[in-house]
């Protein structure tokens, strides 16, 4: 058997309690959690536009009241609730309540189109849907695709009761409050029950539910001290721009600051002036960003109009950040330290992190102490210093893909190694760098775009005979853009190909979430390169796309 080269953290392994995530992160007593307990009057979540605030006590008590309300509706421990909407203090309150009820929380991207939310609702088996009122029109369009009919009582709105739309037949989460009930406990072996199910695209097909357990989450938090950006209660505040529905935001905006007594100022999305105003108004000291937002701030002409002196640290993750871009940002903002990290939905999420005090520009940090890691090429561990696919093993590896055992066994080996699909290198002193990706996923501004899903949709167009989708890297935006190659059907005359590609781009845009739009363009070709077995040769398509992009890049619109 080949010798395995297994890397571990420089830090000692932490204790790993087997307990309910809700009781761990919001303990009622010292016996519930090793985390510090904080004054319930401290702010927990702040609306970055209006300033409306929920205290820690309100969040905790509201969670138990919502848990009571869900129980009254007949929602049982182990059922699933889909939470669909942009960031808001109501989103935070609902998430705590669902988890306190022992119900599996399945957060959905607020940009999802009707068929996309229908897939997640159906696949997850959700029996409760909690959504932002702005998404009610999409809900109406999606319901015909649902495999189950939701009673009105099983649909709740993420809104203050006084802000409920006129004529809305659904209750708000606050109207669903009932007498509080104790949070469901998942101690001992029960800690391996699923707590959260985010959806990840994987390498093929439609997005898959990632089963994240209570133990996965508590172990993640136990591994952070000493590696992650330290936040101090009473001193720091965090700005939450990234979507809470994405595992990055879910863990590091919704729960991590709460676990250390630091308030999170929430914005529904990235709007440059709203971000700058919020930093100034709420004296924000820390935020989490992705490379495209770094570029916007780097090129912003508005920065000098605001007092941003409170902001002294941020973390960049979810997509690779070049060393050059990081250095340029730190030159413009010399008072802000910007470490990076690496992780994914399937790893709950962080695998490597660094802190403002200890970071190597261009790297994604060092291993958290809960992880073991290998770099593997064709089943053989790469020599030290050479690149290889990152395989990781530890208590934060997901339980598996929901109702998809074949995808689970192809991703996790019999001895527990999860194959990330990303190619990394490791320095002798433990710094990891991301250099490539084995998987075919396209990463658009931190979001996953599965080529197979877009290809399947393209083939539904009556004028398309075949299709292939790859990502093309746009340096000006520091992100990949989905780019489609289509083979028009024989009956489409050649002189109509130019108009067809425009038609296809608009047709796709009406059917997918914003991050899946074909921003890299649509190209008509005679054939899609394929192997003898019929598999698309994406390497060839990517090479072609790179060469074409160098000659004729598509200029981005001004908006992020």
ROROTOR-151835 format. One record per residue (C-alpha): x, y, z. Coordinates in steps of 0.5 Angstrom, whole numbers, plus 2048, in hexadecimal, padded with zeros to 3 digits. Layout:
BEGIN
XYZ/...
REM end
This chain:
BEGIN
800800800/8038077FE/80580B804/801811806/804818807/7FF81A80C/7FF82280F/7FC824815/7FC82B819/80182E81D/7FC82F822/7FA82A827/7F3826826/7ED82A82A/7E882682E/7E2824829/7DC82482D/7D682082B/7D082482C/7CA828828/7CD82E824/7C7833827/7C983182E/7D183282C/7D0839829/7CB83C82D/7CB838834/7C683983A/7CB83683F/7D383583F/7D182E83F/7CF82F838/7D5831834/7DD833835/7DB83A832/7DB840837/7D4842838/7D284A837/7CD84F839/7C784E836/7C6855835/7CC856830/7CA857829/7CA851825/7C885381E/7C785A81B/7C385C815/7C9860811/7C386480D/7BE866813/7C3864819/7BD86081C/7C185B821/7BF854824/7C385382B/7C684C82D/7C084B831/7BB84D82C/7BE848827/7BF84282D/7B884382F/7B5844828/7B883E826/7B483A82B/7AE83D82A/7AE83C822/7B0835824/7AA834828/7A6837822/7A983281E/7A782C822/7A082F823/7A082F81B/7A182781C/7A9828819/7AD82381C/7B482281E/7B881F818/7B3823813/7B682880E/7B582F80E/7B7833808/7B983A809/7B983F803/7BB846803/7C084C803/7C484D80A/7BF85080F/7BF850816/7B884C815/7BD847811/7C1846817/7BB84681C/7B8840818/7BF83C817/7C083C81F/7B883A820/7B983481B/7BF83181E/7BC832825/7B682E822/7BB828820/7B882A819/7BD829813/7BF830811/7C0830809/7C1837807/7C0839800/7C383F7FB/7BF8457FB/7C08457F4/7BD83F7F2/7B883E7EC/7B283A7ED/7B58347EA/7BB8347EE/7B78357F5/7B28307F3/7B882B7F2/7BB82D7F9/7B482C7FD/7B38267F9/7BA8227FA/7BA825801/7B3822803/7B2829807/7AB82980A/7AC83080C/7AD836808/7B083D80B/7B1842806/7B284A805/7AB84D802/7AF8507FC/7AF8497FA/7A88477FA/7A78487F2/7AD8437F1/7A983E7F6/7A383F7F2/7A683D7EC/7AA8377F0/7A48347F3/7A28307ED/7A982C7ED/7A882A7F4/7A78237F6/7A38257FC/79E82A7FD/7A082F803/79A831808/79A838809/79C837810/7A283480E/7A583A80A/7A884080E/7AA84680C/7B184A80E/7AE850810/7AC854816/7A4853817/7A385B816/7A785A80F/7A385480C/7A0856805/799857805/794851803/79A84C805/797846807/79D84380B/79F845812/7A6848814/7AB844818/7A984981E/7A184781D/7A384081D/7A7841824/7A483D829/7A583B831/7AD839831/7AF832831/7B682F833/7BB82F82D/7BB82882B/7C282482D/7C6820829/7CB81E82E/7D081882D/7CF814827/7C9818825/7CE81E824/7CF81A81D/7C881C81B/7C7821815/7C6828817/7C782C811/7C782A809/7CA82F805/7CA82E7FD/7D082D7FA/7D182B7F2/7D68267F3/7D98247EC/7D38227E8/7CB8237E8/7C78277EC/7C982A7F3/7C98247F8/7C8825800/7CE825804/7CC82280B/7D0826810/7CF823817/7CF82681E/7D682381F/7D8826819/7D782D81B/7D982D822/7DF82A820/7E082F81B/7DF834820/7E4831825/7EA831820/7E983881E/7ED83B825/7F483D823/7F383C81C/7EE84181A/7ED84981A/7EC84A822/7E584E823/7E485182A/7DE85382D/7DC85A82F/7E285C82A/7E0859823/7DA85981F/7DA855818/7D7857811/7D385280E/7D2853807/7D384C804/7CD847804/7CB84480A/7C883E805/7CF83D803/7D3838808/7D983E809/7D484380B/7D083E80F/7D583C813/7DA842814/7D5848814/7CE845817/7D284081C/7D984281D/7D8849820/7D2847824/7D7841827/7DC84782A/7D784C82C/7D8851826/7D2854822/7D185381A/7CE858816/7CB855810/7C9858809/7C5854804/7CA8557FF/7D08587FD/7CF8607FB/7D58647FB/7D286A7FE/7CE866803/7D4862805/7D8869806/7D386C80A/7D286680F/7D9866810/7D986D812/7D386D816/7D486781A/7DB86781B/7DC860818/7E385D819/7E3857815/7E085480F/7E084E80A/7E184F803/7E284C7FC/7E784E7F7/7E28527F3/7E08567F8/7E78577FA/7E885A7F3/7E285F7F3/7E58627FA/7EC8627F7/7E98667F1/7E486A7F5/7E48727F4/7DF8727FA/7E386F800/7E6876802/7DF879803/7DE874809/7E2873810/7E486C80F/7E986C815/7E6867819/7E7862814/7EE85E815/7ED857813/7E985380E/7E984C80B/7E984A804/7E7843802/7E283F7FE/7E68407F7/7EE8417F6/7F18487F7/7F78497F3/7FD84C7F7/7FD8527F3/7F68547F4/7F78537FC/7FD8577FC/7FA85D7F8/7F485D7FD/7F985D803/7FD863800/7F68677FF/7F4865806/7FA86480A/7F6864811/7F285E80E/7F585780F/7F285280A/7F484A80C/7F1845807/7EE83E808/7EB838805/7E5833806/7DF831802/7D882F804/7DA828805/7DF82980A/7DB82E80F/7DE83280C/7E583480E/7EB83080D/7F183580D/7F183C810/7F6841812/7F5847816/7F784F815/7FD84E81A/800847816/7FE84780F/802846808/80084A802/7FD8457FD/7FC83F801/7F583D804/7F983C80B/7FA83680F/7F6830811/7F1830817/7F382C81D/7ED82781B/7F0825814/7F4820811/7F682180A/7FA81E804/7FB8207FD/7FA81B7F8/7FB81A7F1/7F88137EE/7F78107F4/7FF8117F6/8018177FB/80581C7F8/80C81D7FA/80D823800/80C82A7FC/8098277F6/8018287F4/7FC8237F5/7F48237F6/7F38247FD/7F081F801/7EE820808/7EB81C80E/7E881E815/7E2820819/7DF825814/7DF82180E/7D782080C/7D381A80E/7D281A806/7CE81C801/7C681C802/7C38167FF/7C98157FA/7CD80F7FD/7D180E7F6/7D38167F6/7D58157FE/7DA80F7FC/7DD8127F6/7DF8187FB/7E1814801/7E580E802/7E4808806/7E980B80B/7E681280B/7EA816807/7E681B803/7E881D7FC/7E88257FB/7E98257F4/7EE82B7F5/7F582B7F3/7F982E7F9/80182E7FB/80482F802/80A832804/80F82F809/80C83380E/80583180D/802837809/7FD834803/7FC8377FC/7F68367F8/7F98357F1/7F48317ED/7ED82D7ED/7EC8267EB/7E48277EB/7E182A7E5/7DD82F7EA/7DD8367E8/7DE83B7ED/7DA8427EC/7DC8477F2/7DC8417F7/7D683E7F4/7D68377F1/7D38367EA/7D382F7E8/7D482E7E0/7D08287DF/7CA82C7E2/7CA8317DD/7CC82C7D7/7C58297D9/7C282F7D9/7C58317D2/7C382B7CF/7BB82D7D0/7BC8327CB/7B98307C5/7BE8337C1/7C48307C5/7C78297C3/7CD8287C8/7D082D7CD/7D682D7D1/7D78327D7/7DE8347DA/7E083A7DE/7E583F7DB/7E98447E0/7E884B7E0/7EE84F7E3/7EA8557E4/7E58527E8/7E984D7EC/7E48477EA/7E28427E5/7DC8437E0/7D883E7DE/7D983D7D6/7D58397D2/7D78357CB/7D08337C7/7CF82F7C1/7C98327BD/7C582D7BA/7C682C7B3/7BF82F7B1/7C28367B4/7C583A7AE/7CC83C7AF/7CB8437AE/7C68437B4/7CB8407B9/7CD8477BB/7C68497BD/7C58427C0/7CB8437C5/7C88497C8/7C18467C8/7C48407CC/7C88457D1/7C18487D2/7BD8427D3/7C283F7D8/7C28457DC/7BA8457DD/7BB83E7E0/7C183E7E5/7C38417EB/7C78477E9/7CE8447EB/7CD83F7E5/7CC8437E0/7D08427DA/7D48497DB/7DA8467D7/7D68457D1/7D38407CC/7D783E7C6/7D483A7C0/7D88347BE/7D882E7BA/7D98297BF/7DB8287C6/7E18247C8/7E081E7CB/7E48177CD/7E28117C9/7DD80F7CF/7DA8167CE/7DC81A7D4/7DD8217D2/7E58237D2/7E48297D6/7EC82A7D6/7EC82B7CF/7E68307D0/7E98347D5/7EF8347D1/7EB8377CB/7E783C7D0/7EE83F7D3/7F18407CC/7EA8437CA/7EA8477D0/7F184A7CF/7EF84D7C8/7E884F7CA/7E68507D1/7DF8527D3/7DF8587D7/7DB8577DD/7D585C7DF/7D68617E4/7D285E7E9/7D58587EE/
REM end
